[in-house]
Amino acid sequence: MDVAKLFATTCGWCHEGGGRKQGRGPKLAGTDKSDAFMVTRIKQGKPPGMPAFGKSFNDEQIQAIISYIRALPDTP
C-alpha cells in the first residue's frame, strides 16, 4: 500500500502539504491527538467539513494513515 499516495488522493485536498500545513483542514504534523481520536475522526468524520471514511477505508488503511501522520516532520 502506498500510504503517501492514499493520503494525497483522499486527505490531501484539505490537509495540505501532505498534512504538514493547514489548509481547509488542520495541520496534522505534530498533532497531540491520540490514535483512538484519529481513528474515530477518520471513521466518523466531523460535520460539516470532515467527511466520514469508515466505509471507504479498512482498519489496515486507517492505521497506515495514522502511522503516516505520526511520521510527518513538524515543519513544511
C-alpha positions in Angstrom: 0.0 0.0 0.0 1.3 3.4 -0.9 0.1 5.4 2.1 1.5 8.7 0.9 -0.5 8.3 -2.3 -3.6 7.2 -0.4 -3.2 10.3 1.9 -2.6 12.6 -1.0 -5.6 11.5 -3.0 -8.1 11.5 -0.2 -6.9 13.6 2.7 -4.6 16.0 0.9 -7.4 18.0 -0.5 -7.9 19.6 2.9 -4.7 18.7 4.8 -2.3 20.5 2.6 1.4 19.8 2.1 0.9 16.1 2.8 -0.5 17.0 6.2 2.4 19.4 7.0 0.4 22.6 6.8 -3.1 23.9 7.4 -5.4 24.1 4.5 -9.2 23.7 4.6 -8.4 21.1 7.3 -5.9 21.4 10.2 -2.2 20.7 10.0 -1.6 17.1 11.1 2.1 17.1 11.6 3.0 17.3 15.3 -0.6 16.6 16.4 -1.2 15.8 20.0 -4.4 13.8 19.2 -4.5 10.2 20.3 -4.6 7.3 17.9 -8.1 6.5 19.2 -9.2 10.0 18.5 -7.8 9.9 14.9 -9.4 6.5 14.2 -12.8 7.8 15.3 -12.4 11.1 13.4 -11.4 9.2 10.2 -14.2 6.7 10.5 -17.0 9.1 11.6 -15.8 12.5 10.3 -16.8 15.8 11.7 -19.6 17.7 10.1 -19.7 20.0 8.2 -16.1 19.7 6.9 -14.5 16.4 7.6 -16.2 13.5 5.7 -16.5 10.1 7.2 -14.3 7.5 5.7 -15.4 4.5 7.7 -16.9 2.8 4.7 -14.0 3.8 2.4 -11.0 2.7 4.4 -10.5 -0.6 6.2 -8.7 -0.8 9.6 -5.3 -1.5 8.0 -5.6 1.6 5.8 -6.6 3.8 8.8 -3.7 2.5 10.8 -1.3 3.2 7.9 -2.7 6.8 7.6 -2.2 7.3 11.3 1.4 6.0 11.1 2.0 8.3 8.1 0.7 11.3 10.2 2.9 10.3 13.2 6.0 10.2 10.9 5.4 13.6 9.4 8.1 16.2 10.3 6.6 19.2 12.1 7.9 21.6 9.5 6.8 22.0 5.9 
